[in-house]
Amino acid sequence: MPESRKDRGPALRKPNLGPSAGPANRRALIAAAREIFAEDGLAAPFSAVAKRAGVGQGSLYRHFPDRLALAIAVFDANVDELEAAVADSATPLDDLLDRVIAQALVSTGLIDLIQAHPHDPRVERLGARVQAITATAVERERAAGRLGDHVEAADVLLAISMLAGVLGRTDAADRPVTARRAWALFHAAFAPRAADPAVD
């Protein structure tokens, strides 16, 4: 006699994590966005981000209603990394800027999107965080004698902005070389200057 459904016990179902899956889905979407937009630029379908992350498109839109929200989330994660680095007093400005360059190399499209919305409160908040990180690094480097007294935090921020703009107009394959050349120029400009010779 065939076994009844009751005899087999309750049917197994895939667990529905519900709201508890939210933070993990958000992290997966941010990581996927960083990869997708680095590979295909901002023209990449929004749905591709959800697919790469392995989550439903509805989840994508719940977390990030538009591309700007997603770009800001990517940069929030980037700035978290920079804040952690600058919190370590042993991290020199060179290392910090190397991290910035590495982030910029894969985020040129997102940088363009953010720069197109400078007065959005979310973008302004990101800018304030980056300014604070830069000010801390510059003060530390100047005190250690690795940065010229003529260099202000605003100068370093301008250099970062200029570099981001250049990388955005450079073919992806050429970006690493361009970034190294640009940083060499900035490094020379930021170095401590020899005292001017006394005038008789």
Backbone as a chain_set.jsonl record, in Angstrom:
{"seq": "MPESRKDRGPALRKPNLGPSAGPANRRALIAAAREIFAEDGLAAPFSAVAKRAGVGQGSLYRHFPDRLALAIAVFDANVDELEAAVADSATPLDDLLDRVIAQALVSTGLIDLIQAHPHDPRVERLGARVQAITATAVERERAAGRLGDHVEAADVLLAISMLAGVLGRTDAADRPVTARRAWALFHAAFAPRAADPAVD", "coords": {"N": [[0.861, -1.2, 0.0], [0.649, 2.202, -0.887], [2.689, 4.725, 0.657], [1.291, 7.178, 2.751], [0.963, 10.816, 2.555], [0.896, 11.844, 5.096], [2.245, 9.901, 6.525], [4.804, 10.252, 5.553], [5.706, 12.511, 6.786], [6.188, 16.111, 7.373], [6.493, 18.184, 4.432], [9.661, 19.103, 3.026], [10.914, 22.355, 2.951], [12.547, 25.108, 1.326], [14.31, 27.203, 3.416], [12.991, 30.383, 4.304], [14.595, 33.237, 4.758], [13.77, 35.798, 5.159], [13.579, 39.102, 6.567], [16.054, 38.853, 7.835], [17.909, 38.233, 5.93], [18.524, 40.574, 4.726], [20.891, 42.352, 5.362], [23.034, 40.722, 4.399], [22.302, 40.411, 1.713], [22.475, 43.058, 0.892], [25.222, 43.594, 1.145], [26.173, 41.772, -0.757], [25.066, 42.859, -3.09], [26.383, 45.331, -3.252], [29.048, 44.499, -3.629], [28.725, 43.157, -6.062], [27.898, 45.271, -7.707], [30.192, 46.857, -7.782], [31.859, 45.222, -9.298], [30.385, 44.792, -11.7], [29.951, 47.415, -12.777], [32.563, 48.204, -13.058], [33.414, 46.505, -15.055], [31.601, 46.897, -17.21], [30.756, 49.526, -17.197], [28.542, 52.366, -16.512], [26.444, 51.904, -18.175], [25.684, 49.337, -17.929], [23.149, 46.863, -17.472], [20.841, 47.359, -14.839], [19.676, 45.15, -13.74], [21.632, 43.249, -14.041], [23.277, 43.516, -11.894], [21.788, 42.496, -9.748], [21.58, 39.859, -10.61], [24.297, 39.025, -10.622], [24.795, 39.229, -7.906], [23.171, 37.292, -6.953], [20.6, 37.639, -5.993], [17.099, 38.553, -5.845], [15.526, 40.834, -8.187], [13.704, 42.513, -7.014], [14.687, 42.757, -4.423], [17.01, 44.175, -4.945], [15.979, 46.712, -5.734], [14.671, 47.419, -3.403], [16.732, 47.922, -1.659], [18.33, 49.727, -3.116], [17.091, 52.204, -4.823], [17.838, 53.561, -7.137], [20.528, 54.195, -9.507], [22.319, 56.072, -8.456], [22.002, 55.813, -5.682], [23.048, 53.272, -5.362], [25.682, 53.656, -6.269], [26.615, 55.423, -4.306], [26.503, 53.748, -2.095], [28.509, 51.914, -2.757], [30.731, 53.61, -2.609], [30.562, 54.39, 0.039], [31.336, 52.021, 1.274], [33.947, 51.924, 0.285], [35.028, 54.195, 1.536], [34.803, 53.439, 4.173], [36.871, 51.551, 4.273], [39.076, 53.238, 3.865], [38.928, 54.869, 6.129], [39.442, 52.981, 8.111], [42.059, 52.405, 7.448], [43.408, 54.877, 7.847], [43.061, 55.14, 10.514], [44.992, 53.603, 11.6], [47.95, 54.509, 12.835], [50.339, 53.937, 11.66], [50.03, 53.939, 8.978], [51.155, 55.389, 6.098], [50.775, 58.385, 4.036], [51.272, 57.712, 1.397], [50.489, 54.989, 1.237], [47.792, 55.257, 1.801], [46.905, 56.796, -0.373], [47.52, 55.033, -2.391], [45.558, 53.135, -1.939], [43.315, 54.662, -2.528], [43.734, 55.105, -5.251], [43.608, 52.473, -6.221], [40.93, 51.929, -5.708], [39.747, 53.869, -7.333], [40.477, 52.973, -9.863], [38.709, 50.94, -10.47], [36.298, 52.135, -10.321], [35.504, 54.2, -12.003], [33.229, 54.904, -13.554], [31.246, 55.101, -11.592], [32.297, 57.151, -10.069], [32.007, 59.296, -11.864], [29.215, 59.456, -11.904], [28.617, 60.186, -9.271], [29.97, 62.63, -9.113], [28.386, 64.111, -10.755], [26.297, 64.845, -9.192], [26.78, 66.829, -7.09], [25.526, 68.267, -5.029], [23.754, 66.662, -3.768], [22.6, 65.496, -0.688], [23.58, 63.035, 0.255], [25.877, 62.662, -1.239], [27.328, 64.876, -0.414], [27.757, 64.149, 2.233], [29.465, 61.959, 1.903], [31.65, 63.319, 0.805], [32.425, 64.902, 2.991], [33.347, 62.964, 4.756], [35.575, 61.959, 3.358], [37.136, 64.262, 3.283], [37.758, 64.549, 6.012], [39.277, 62.245, 6.473], [41.457, 62.759, 4.778], [42.488, 65.145, 5.874], [43.399, 64.23, 8.366], [45.418, 62.433, 7.546], [47.176, 64.148, 6.156], [47.998, 65.957, 8.167], [49.367, 64.194, 9.859], [51.416, 63.262, 8.161], [52.796, 65.609, 7.602], [53.775, 66.265, 10.113], [55.539, 64.167, 10.442], [57.485, 64.812, 8.677], [57.33, 63.99, 6.07], [55.851, 65.265, 4.242], [55.474, 68.282, 2.515], [55.412, 71.567, 4.008], [53.959, 73.265, 2.515], [51.781, 71.961, 1.536], [48.355, 71.42, 1.615], [45.355, 69.876, 2.952], [43.346, 70.304, 1.107], [44.775, 70.424, -1.264], [45.577, 67.788, -1.662], [43.099, 66.551, -1.904], [42.244, 67.795, -4.256], [44.099, 66.727, -6.032], [43.352, 64.033, -5.974], [40.777, 64.229, -7.064], [41.401, 65.212, -9.609], [42.862, 63.058, -10.608], [40.924, 61.056, -10.629], [39.238, 62.081, -12.603], [40.918, 61.964, -14.857], [41.38, 59.205, -15.071], [38.837, 58.356, -15.671], [38.605, 59.07, -18.324], [40.337, 57.465, -19.601], [41.338, 54.53, -21.323], [40.446, 51.337, -20.038], [42.493, 49.401, -19.926], [44.768, 50.953, -19.881], [44.7, 52.366, -17.553], [46.078, 51.62, -15.049], [48.838, 52.255, -15.583], [48.641, 54.978, -16.204], [47.686, 55.941, -13.752], [49.881, 55.43, -12.071], [51.785, 57.146, -13.183], [50.589, 59.639, -12.789], [50.464, 59.705, -9.981], [53.193, 59.75, -9.396], [53.856, 62.313, -10.248], [52.3, 63.873, -8.485], [53.446, 63.065, -6.093], [56.016, 64.097, -6.238], [55.374, 66.808, -6.238], [54.284, 67.113, -3.699], [56.305, 66.608, -1.928], [58.609, 67.461, 0.74], [60.162, 70.665, 0.604], [63.39, 71.955, -0.154], [65.095, 74.333, 1.871], [65.083, 77.726, 0.877], [68.013, 79.222, -0.491], [70.027, 81.481, 1.395], [69.836, 84.966, 0.887], [72.354, 87.171, 0.016]], "CA": [[0.0, 0.0, 0.0], [1.534, 3.387, -0.942], [2.83, 5.516, 1.875], [0.527, 8.423, 2.689], [1.72, 12.047, 2.827], [0.985, 11.999, 6.548], [3.279, 8.997, 6.998], [6.129, 10.745, 5.158], [6.053, 13.675, 7.586], [6.007, 17.397, 6.682], [7.334, 18.411, 3.251], [10.806, 19.98, 3.265], [10.868, 23.598, 2.197], [13.724, 25.958, 1.424], [14.022, 28.208, 4.44], [12.857, 31.783, 3.906], [15.277, 34.001, 5.802], [13.039, 37.032, 5.381], [14.373, 40.31, 6.817], [17.412, 38.567, 8.303], [18.805, 38.147, 4.768], [18.753, 41.918, 4.206], [22.285, 42.829, 5.388], [23.877, 39.915, 3.511], [21.933, 40.771, 0.338], [22.996, 44.396, 0.61], [26.671, 43.452, 0.928], [26.365, 41.083, -2.041], [24.726, 43.799, -4.157], [27.46, 46.321, -3.356], [30.195, 43.828, -4.246], [28.383, 42.895, -7.466], [27.88, 46.55, -8.428], [31.575, 47.266, -8.005], [32.388, 44.41, -10.395], [29.619, 45.001, -12.937], [30.185, 48.739, -13.344], [33.964, 48.263, -13.464], [33.555, 45.761, -16.308], [30.727, 47.34, -18.3], [30.392, 50.927, -17.063], [27.217, 52.673, -15.989], [25.419, 51.45, -19.106], [25.335, 47.944, -17.619], [21.774, 46.75, -16.962], [20.705, 47.312, -13.379], [19.328, 43.774, -13.388], [22.85, 42.437, -14.017], [23.82, 43.583, -10.536], [21.029, 41.532, -8.954], [21.939, 38.516, -11.056], [25.646, 38.725, -10.128], [24.718, 39.103, -6.454], [22.392, 36.115, -6.605], [19.385, 38.016, -5.278], [16.023, 38.98, -6.725], [15.55, 42.239, -8.581], [12.938, 43.257, -6.016], [15.596, 43.055, -3.312], [17.896, 45.247, -5.413], [15.285, 47.996, -5.695], [14.366, 47.767, -2.015], [17.95, 48.483, -1.058], [18.891, 50.804, -3.934], [16.048, 52.553, -5.793], [18.4, 54.083, -8.383], [21.972, 53.98, -9.653], [23.061, 56.946, -7.555], [21.981, 55.193, -4.356], [23.971, 52.143, -5.397], [27.037, 54.208, -6.358], [26.961, 55.97, -2.994], [26.749, 52.613, -1.207], [29.836, 51.398, -3.092], [31.74, 54.518, -2.084], [30.524, 54.296, 1.494], [32.181, 50.884, 1.626], [35.322, 52.338, 0.018], [35.457, 55.15, 2.558], [34.995, 52.642, 5.393], [38.215, 50.982, 4.185], [40.044, 54.32, 4.042], [38.882, 55.271, 7.536], [40.14, 51.956, 8.878], [43.491, 52.539, 7.175], [43.962, 56.084, 8.458], [43.012, 54.96, 11.967], [46.281, 53.008, 11.957], [48.926, 55.605, 12.757], [51.499, 53.509, 10.884], [49.711, 54.021, 7.55], [51.588, 56.665, 5.518], [49.913, 58.947, 2.996], [51.482, 56.934, 0.179], [49.643, 53.797, 1.276], [46.398, 55.691, 1.731], [46.603, 57.19, -1.746], [47.532, 53.81, -3.201], [44.227, 52.546, -1.781], [42.384, 55.509, -3.278], [43.951, 54.841, -6.676], [43.076, 51.136, -6.508], [39.469, 52.054, -5.746], [39.363, 54.669, -8.502], [40.697, 52.206, -11.08], [37.548, 50.098, -10.769], [35.067, 52.868, -9.999], [35.47, 55.452, -12.756], [31.852, 55.234, -13.916], [30.529, 55.512, -10.39], [32.825, 58.472, -9.722], [31.335, 60.258, -12.742], [27.829, 59.59, -11.47], [28.6, 60.942, -8.023], [30.39, 64.008, -9.383], [27.282, 64.787, -11.439], [25.293, 65.206, -8.178], [27.581, 67.313, -5.957], [24.735, 68.867, -3.949], [22.925, 65.655, -3.121], [23.077, 65.369, 0.704], [24.348, 61.804, 0.431], [27.186, 62.904, -1.828], [28.003, 65.819, 0.477], [28.205, 63.396, 3.415], [30.655, 61.22, 1.475], [32.744, 64.278, 0.671], [32.873, 65.301, 4.327], [34.123, 61.857, 5.315], [36.861, 61.919, 2.666], [37.9, 65.426, 3.752], [38.261, 64.266, 7.357], [40.355, 61.26, 6.328], [42.602, 63.426, 4.16], [43.056, 66.09, 6.835], [44.146, 63.453, 9.359], [46.623, 61.906, 6.91], [48.084, 65.251, 5.84], [48.576, 66.446, 9.427], [50.311, 63.185, 10.334], [52.566, 63.23, 7.257], [53.559, 66.835, 7.775], [54.479, 66.151, 11.392], [56.611, 63.189, 10.281], [58.454, 65.332, 7.74], [57.213, 63.336, 4.766], [54.996, 66.108, 3.406], [55.892, 69.666, 2.611], [54.537, 72.49, 4.738], [53.141, 73.993, 1.535], [50.682, 71.098, 1.098], [47.15, 71.404, 2.447], [44.441, 68.769, 2.657], [42.622, 70.645, -0.123], [45.633, 70.095, -2.401], [45.52, 66.336, -1.853], [41.757, 66.269, -2.419], [42.224, 68.222, -5.655], [44.871, 65.734, -6.79], [42.517, 62.836, -6.09], [39.705, 64.544, -8.001], [42.001, 65.289, -10.94], [43.216, 61.708, -11.025], [39.676, 60.35, -10.95], [38.781, 62.577, -13.893], [41.801, 61.441, -15.903], [41.141, 57.768, -15.222], [37.54, 58.178, -16.318], [38.749, 59.29, -19.771], [41.422, 56.595, -20.056], [40.943, 53.141, -21.556], [40.623, 50.523, -18.841], [43.79, 48.714, -19.953], [45.852, 51.914, -19.663], [44.514, 53.095, -16.295], [47.13, 51.435, -14.03], [50.043, 53.012, -15.936], [48.305, 56.395, -16.054], [47.591, 56.229, -12.32], [51.237, 55.471, -11.509], [52.447, 58.374, -13.649], [49.98, 60.783, -12.107], [50.874, 59.719, -8.585], [54.598, 60.173, -9.349], [53.855, 63.776, -10.34], [51.771, 64.404, -7.229], [54.409, 62.765, -5.036], [57.095, 65.088, -6.354], [54.838, 68.118, -5.856], [53.957, 67.133, -2.276], [57.495, 66.354, -1.105], [59.179, 68.639, 1.426], [61.036, 71.473, -0.239], [64.636, 72.428, 0.477], [65.022, 75.749, 2.238], [65.673, 78.619, -0.115], [69.325, 79.723, -0.068], [69.988, 82.842, 1.95], [70.207, 85.999, -0.073], [73.342, 88.104, 0.6]], "C": [[0.888, 1.237, 0.0], [1.51, 4.163, 0.359], [2.065, 6.828, 1.735], [1.426, 9.612, 2.97], [1.927, 12.226, 4.319], [2.102, 11.145, 7.106], [4.679, 9.507, 6.672], [6.574, 11.942, 5.991], [5.892, 14.949, 6.786], [6.96, 17.532, 5.505], [8.463, 19.366, 3.605], [10.697, 21.213, 2.382], [12.177, 24.356, 2.368], [13.44, 27.053, 2.436], [13.962, 29.619, 3.865], [13.434, 32.638, 5.027], [14.604, 35.333, 6.084], [13.964, 38.213, 5.632], [15.807, 40.031, 7.249], [18.406, 38.455, 7.155], [19.187, 39.523, 4.249], [20.192, 42.379, 4.214], [23.205, 42.05, 4.447], [23.577, 40.236, 2.05], [22.515, 42.124, -0.044], [24.495, 44.335, 0.331], [26.955, 42.793, -0.42], [26.082, 42.013, -3.214], [25.82, 44.845, -4.347], [28.676, 45.713, -4.033], [29.934, 43.574, -5.731], [28.406, 44.183, -8.28], [29.291, 47.017, -8.739], [32.162, 46.509, -9.201], [31.701, 44.738, -11.727], [29.956, 46.346, -13.571], [31.645, 48.939, -13.716], [34.151, 47.594, -14.82], [32.818, 46.433, -17.47], [30.307, 48.804, -18.223], [28.962, 51.111, -16.587], [26.097, 52.243, -16.924], [24.99, 50.013, -18.828], [23.911, 47.88, -17.073], [21.765, 46.647, -15.44], [20.425, 45.879, -12.927], [20.557, 42.874, -13.321], [23.47, 42.42, -12.626], [23.117, 42.558, -9.651], [21.422, 40.11, -9.32], [23.306, 38.125, -10.526], [25.63, 38.488, -8.619], [23.951, 37.868, -6.02], [21.154, 36.429, -5.791], [18.334, 38.466, -6.289], [16.102, 40.459, -7.04], [14.748, 43.1, -7.607], [13.798, 43.643, -4.83], [16.545, 44.187, -3.685], [17.216, 46.597, -5.267], [14.865, 48.395, -4.279], [15.569, 48.427, -1.344], [18.416, 49.738, -1.787], [17.895, 51.181, -5.035], [16.58, 53.102, -7.112], [19.911, 53.884, -8.382], [22.785, 54.86, -8.707], [23.114, 56.35, -6.156], [22.966, 54.036, -4.284], [25.42, 52.624, -5.461], [27.493, 54.735, -5.009], [27.264, 54.845, -2.009], [28.123, 52.003, -1.473], [30.904, 52.291, -2.481], [31.714, 54.608, -0.566], [31.43, 53.163, 1.964], [33.654, 51.213, 1.382], [35.855, 53.245, 1.121], [35.622, 54.445, 3.904], [36.411, 52.068, 5.425], [39.285, 52.051, 4.428], [40.089, 54.787, 5.496], [39.616, 54.266, 8.41], [41.649, 52.078, 8.678], [44.088, 53.739, 7.901], [43.916, 56.007, 9.984], [44.287, 54.312, 12.484], [47.357, 54.067, 11.762], [50.153, 55.228, 11.942], [51.248, 53.595, 9.381], [50.158, 55.366, 6.992], [50.624, 57.134, 4.432], [50.058, 58.171, 1.692], [50.554, 55.722, 0.132], [48.169, 54.173, 1.145], [46.022, 56.055, 0.3], [46.674, 56.007, -2.704], [46.169, 53.124, -3.128], [43.189, 53.34, -2.576], [42.498, 55.228, -4.772], [43.381, 53.481, -7.054], [41.554, 51.165, -6.591], [39.017, 52.798, -6.995], [39.5, 53.883, -9.798], [39.476, 51.387, -11.467], [36.227, 50.835, -10.564], [34.883, 54.125, -10.829], [34.044, 55.865, -13.121], [31.056, 55.73, -12.734], [31.01, 56.883, -9.912], [32.142, 59.544, -10.562], [29.905, 60.515, -12.281], [27.742, 60.439, -10.203], [28.975, 62.408, -8.255], [29.309, 64.799, -10.115], [26.199, 65.246, -10.469], [25.98, 65.765, -6.932], [26.772, 67.841, -4.784], [23.736, 67.897, -3.329], [23.453, 65.453, -1.693], [23.907, 64.113, 0.948], [25.757, 61.955, -0.129], [27.985, 63.866, -0.953], [28.532, 65.111, 1.724], [29.45, 62.571, 3.086], [31.864, 62.141, 1.4], [33.301, 64.699, 2.017], [33.722, 64.207, 4.967], [35.516, 61.797, 4.677], [37.741, 63.091, 3.106], [38.513, 65.163, 5.122], [39.416, 63.274, 7.308], [41.621, 61.937, 5.805], [43.275, 64.381, 5.125], [43.891, 65.368, 7.884], [45.461, 62.962, 8.773], [47.636, 63.006, 6.635], [48.76, 65.781, 7.103], [49.64, 65.486, 9.932], [51.578, 63.18, 9.48], [53.431, 64.472, 7.403], [54.378, 66.78, 9.065], [55.658, 65.185, 11.295], [57.68, 63.648, 9.293], [58.412, 64.696, 6.366], [56.396, 64.158, 3.778], [55.407, 67.555, 3.606], [54.895, 70.535, 3.349], [53.607, 73.248, 3.792], [51.892, 73.208, 1.126], [49.543, 71.13, 2.105], [46.293, 70.205, 2.069], [43.686, 69.028, 1.355], [43.439, 70.318, -1.369], [45.566, 68.599, -2.712], [44.155, 65.937, -2.421], [41.638, 66.66, -3.894], [42.968, 67.217, -6.523], [44.05, 64.469, -7.003], [41.414, 63.056, -7.119], [40.231, 64.596, -9.433], [42.321, 63.896, -11.473], [41.974, 60.911, -11.421], [39.159, 60.779, -12.318], [39.603, 62.029, -15.047], [41.517, 59.959, -16.142], [39.82, 57.493, -15.924], [37.598, 58.342, -17.826], [39.834, 58.405, -20.385], [40.889, 55.182, -20.27], [41.301, 52.298, -20.34], [42.004, 49.873, -18.788], [44.945, 49.647, -19.622], [45.771, 52.612, -18.307], [45.618, 52.861, -15.262], [48.396, 52.244, -14.318], [49.799, 54.504, -15.759], [48.251, 56.789, -14.587], [48.981, 56.336, -11.695], [51.965, 56.75, -11.924], [51.896, 59.603, -12.923], [50.437, 60.848, -10.662], [52.336, 60.128, -8.444], [54.694, 61.696, -9.415], [53.376, 64.401, -9.036], [52.79, 64.224, -6.108], [55.537, 63.788, -5.048], [56.617, 66.466, -5.899], [54.595, 68.226, -4.353], [55.177, 66.988, -1.374], [57.978, 67.617, -0.415], [60.159, 69.359, 0.512], [62.257, 71.91, 0.54], [64.477, 73.922, 0.776], [65.698, 76.594, 1.159], [67.012, 79.125, 0.385], [69.22, 81.166, 0.419], [70.464, 83.831, 0.894], [71.15, 86.977, 0.609], [72.917, 89.548, 0.384]], "O": [[1.805, 1.321, 0.817], [0.498, 4.253, 1.054], [2.178, 7.51, 0.716], [2.507, 9.466, 3.541], [2.976, 12.692, 4.764], [2.82, 11.554, 8.018], [5.63, 9.239, 7.407], [7.734, 12.346, 5.898], [5.494, 14.889, 5.623], [8.095, 17.058, 5.559], [8.276, 20.312, 4.371], [10.416, 21.104, 1.189], [12.833, 24.266, 3.406], [12.436, 27.756, 2.326], [14.791, 29.996, 3.036], [12.848, 32.752, 6.103], [14.836, 35.937, 7.132], [15.012, 38.329, 4.996], [16.685, 40.872, 7.055], [19.613, 38.568, 7.369], [20.085, 39.635, 3.414], [20.698, 42.774, 3.163], [24.053, 42.638, 3.776], [24.496, 40.322, 1.234], [22.99, 42.313, -1.165], [24.979, 44.957, -0.615], [27.866, 43.204, -1.139], [26.782, 41.962, -4.225], [26.146, 45.204, -5.479], [29.273, 46.334, -4.913], [30.826, 43.755, -6.56], [28.88, 44.191, -9.416], [29.559, 47.515, -9.833], [32.876, 47.09, -10.017], [32.362, 44.934, -12.747], [30.218, 46.414, -14.772], [31.952, 49.75, -14.59], [34.946, 48.053, -15.64], [33.347, 46.526, -18.578], [29.577, 49.279, -19.092], [28.26, 50.144, -16.294], [24.932, 52.215, -16.527], [24.032, 49.526, -19.429], [23.506, 48.745, -16.297], [22.577, 45.941, -14.842], [20.881, 45.452, -11.866], [20.543, 41.854, -12.632], [24.104, 41.444, -12.227], [23.766, 41.837, -8.893], [21.58, 39.258, -8.446], [23.475, 37.012, -10.029], [26.367, 37.642, -8.113], [24.055, 37.436, -4.872], [20.698, 35.607, -4.996], [18.649, 38.728, -7.45], [16.665, 41.243, -6.276], [15.068, 44.269, -7.395], [13.656, 44.739, -4.289], [16.852, 45.05, -2.862], [17.81, 47.534, -4.733], [14.72, 49.582, -3.99], [15.426, 49.368, -0.563], [18.847, 50.703, -1.155], [17.866, 50.531, -6.08], [15.857, 53.112, -8.109], [20.495, 53.459, -7.385], [23.829, 54.436, -8.212], [24.162, 56.378, -5.51], [23.636, 53.842, -3.27], [26.289, 52.069, -4.788], [28.638, 54.516, -4.613], [28.169, 54.965, -1.184], [28.825, 51.618, -0.538], [31.873, 51.799, -1.903], [32.744, 54.876, 0.053], [32.19, 53.314, 2.92], [34.515, 50.831, 2.175], [36.986, 53.086, 1.582], [36.492, 54.816, 4.692], [37.074, 52.091, 6.462], [40.277, 51.8, 5.112], [41.162, 55.066, 6.03], [40.328, 54.646, 9.34], [42.425, 51.881, 9.613], [45.155, 53.631, 8.504], [44.645, 56.726, 10.667], [44.63, 54.45, 13.658], [47.636, 54.471, 10.633], [50.933, 56.103, 11.568], [52.159, 53.349, 8.59], [49.599, 56.395, 7.37], [49.77, 56.377, 3.97], [49.083, 57.992, 0.962], [49.913, 55.46, -0.885], [47.4, 53.494, 0.465], [44.957, 55.674, -0.186], [45.969, 55.98, -3.713], [45.68, 52.595, -4.127], [42.304, 52.768, -3.212], [41.491, 55.126, -5.473], [42.74, 53.347, -8.097], [40.959, 50.504, -7.443], [38.038, 52.418, -7.638], [38.729, 54.095, -10.734], [39.228, 51.16, -12.651], [35.158, 50.227, -10.627], [34.174, 55.037, -10.404], [33.689, 57.039, -13.01], [30.276, 56.674, -12.856], [30.22, 57.681, -9.408], [31.742, 60.583, -10.038], [29.444, 61.656, -12.269], [26.88, 61.311, -10.091], [28.376, 63.311, -7.671], [29.32, 66.03, -10.092], [25.277, 65.959, -10.867], [25.79, 65.239, -5.836], [27.267, 67.865, -3.657], [22.957, 68.281, -2.457], [24.655, 65.258, -1.515], [24.834, 64.128, 1.758], [26.716, 61.436, 0.441], [29.189, 63.685, -0.772], [29.615, 65.428, 2.214], [30.379, 62.492, 3.891], [32.953, 61.802, 1.864], [34.514, 64.839, 2.173], [34.707, 64.499, 5.645], [36.514, 61.606, 5.372], [38.949, 62.931, 3.28], [39.666, 65.52, 5.364], [40.414, 63.436, 8.011], [42.716, 61.717, 6.324], [44.504, 64.427, 5.193], [44.969, 65.836, 8.252], [46.505, 63.059, 9.419], [48.832, 62.815, 6.858], [49.966, 66.026, 7.104], [50.701, 65.916, 10.385], [52.686, 63.102, 10.011], [54.657, 64.393, 7.334], [55.534, 67.2, 9.095], [56.663, 65.36, 11.984], [58.675, 62.951, 9.092], [59.349, 64.842, 5.581], [56.266, 63.787, 2.611], [55.656, 67.994, 4.729], [53.691, 70.281, 3.326], [52.594, 73.804, 4.217], [51.031, 73.749, 0.433], [49.745, 70.897, 3.297], [46.475, 69.598, 1.014], [43.415, 68.102, 0.591], [42.878, 69.976, -2.41], [45.507, 68.196, -3.873], [44.069, 65.09, -3.31], [41.014, 65.951, -4.683], [42.521, 66.892, -7.622], [44.056, 63.9, -8.094], [41.143, 62.185, -7.946], [39.593, 64.09, -10.356], [42.081, 63.595, -12.642], [41.975, 60.188, -12.417], [38.698, 59.949, -13.102], [39.058, 61.67, -16.091], [41.427, 59.516, -17.287], [39.691, 56.526, -16.674], [36.744, 57.817, -18.54], [40.204, 58.579, -21.546], [40.079, 54.696, -19.482], [42.326, 52.517, -19.695], [42.617, 49.802, -17.723], [45.986, 49.2, -19.14], [46.673, 53.369, -17.948], [46.065, 53.826, -14.642], [48.965, 52.849, -13.41], [50.65, 55.216, -15.225], [48.724, 57.864, -14.218], [49.232, 57.227, -10.884], [52.672, 57.36, -11.122], [52.646, 60.485, -12.503], [50.765, 61.925, -10.163], [52.692, 60.789, -7.469], [55.513, 62.301, -8.723], [53.981, 65.352, -8.54], [52.977, 65.113, -5.278], [55.958, 64.28, -4.001], [57.361, 67.205, -5.254], [54.69, 69.317, -3.791], [55.082, 67.226, -0.17], [57.781, 68.72, -0.924], [60.891, 68.732, -0.254], [62.181, 72.2, 1.734], [63.82, 74.66, 0.041], [66.736, 76.224, 0.61], [67.145, 79.431, 1.57], [68.424, 81.956, -0.089], [71.378, 83.551, 0.117], [70.815, 87.551, 1.645], [73.619, 90.468, 0.805]]}, "num_chains": 1, "name": "protein.A"}
